Amino acid sequence: MNFRYMGAVVVAGLVLVAAASTAQQEPPAKSTTAVHHAPTNLKVLPKDISSEELHARMRQYVSEVGVPCGYCHAENPQTGKLDFASDDNPVKETARFMIKMTDDINTKYLAQLGDRRYSPAFTCGSCHQGQPEPPTFVPKASTPKDSVAKP
């Protein structure tokens, strides 16, 4: 057998093995730690809220109301990015009002109940149920067994 041919086959095989093992290696892990800047223009949420807690709350609002961040936050016309501190979007003021309302329901009213097992915390999702406009309540049709017997 031709040694030149055999050498080429061995080299080609080594190149293929090296390429295959490189392709199977996982790429370096990207950092999953997001860079958050200190919150500004907080009018309802605590001024000392951590950046992480603020973002967790915002993700909860997004989920419970079923809207993207830009629903409440205005876009900066120069950068095209959301300007979270801006008050240019009037929906943001409505959101602030609703946040105050849910906090009041939880701290002023539900907190007065002795047994909280039957009164879970009130959240945006309690009414919105993942929709921008809370669905209209439609009572169930009553049945004769639902009526209370008169004495």
Rosetta blueprint (number, residue, H / E / L):
1 M L
2 N L
3 F H
4 R H
5 Y H
6 M H
7 G H
8 A H
9 V H
10 V H
11 V H
12 A H
13 G H
14 L H
15 V H
16 L H
17 V H
18 A H
19 A H
20 A H
21 S H
22 T H
23 A H
24 Q H
25 Q L
26 E L
27 P L
28 P L
29 A L
30 K L
31 S L
32 T L
33 T L
34 A L
35 V L
36 H L
37 H L
38 A L
39 P L
40 T L
41 N L
42 L L
43 K L
44 V L
45 L L
46 P L
47 K L
48 D L
49 I L
50 S L
51 S H
52 E H
53 E H
54 L H
55 H H
56 A H
57 R H
58 M H
59 R H
60 Q H
61 Y H
62 V H
63 S H
64 E H
65 V H
66 G L
67 V L
68 P L
69 C H
70 G H
71 Y H
72 C L
73 H L
74 A E
75 E E
76 N L
77 P L
78 Q L
79 T L
80 G L
81 K L
82 L E
83 D E
84 F L
85 A L
86 S L
87 D L
88 D L
89 N L
90 P H
91 V H
92 K H
93 E H
94 T H
95 A H
96 R H
97 F H
98 M H
99 I H
100 K H
101 M H
102 T H
103 D H
104 D H
105 I H
106 N H
107 T H
108 K H
109 Y H
110 L H
111 A H
112 Q H
113 L L
114 G L
115 D L
116 R H
117 R H
118 Y H
119 S L
120 P L
121 A L
122 F L
123 T L
124 C H
125 G H
126 S H
127 C H
128 H H
129 Q L
130 G L
131 Q L
132 P L
133 E L
134 P L
135 P L
136 T L
137 F L
138 V L
139 P L
140 K L
141 A L
142 S L
143 T L
144 P H
145 K H
146 D H
147 S L
148 V L
149 A L
150 K L
151 P L
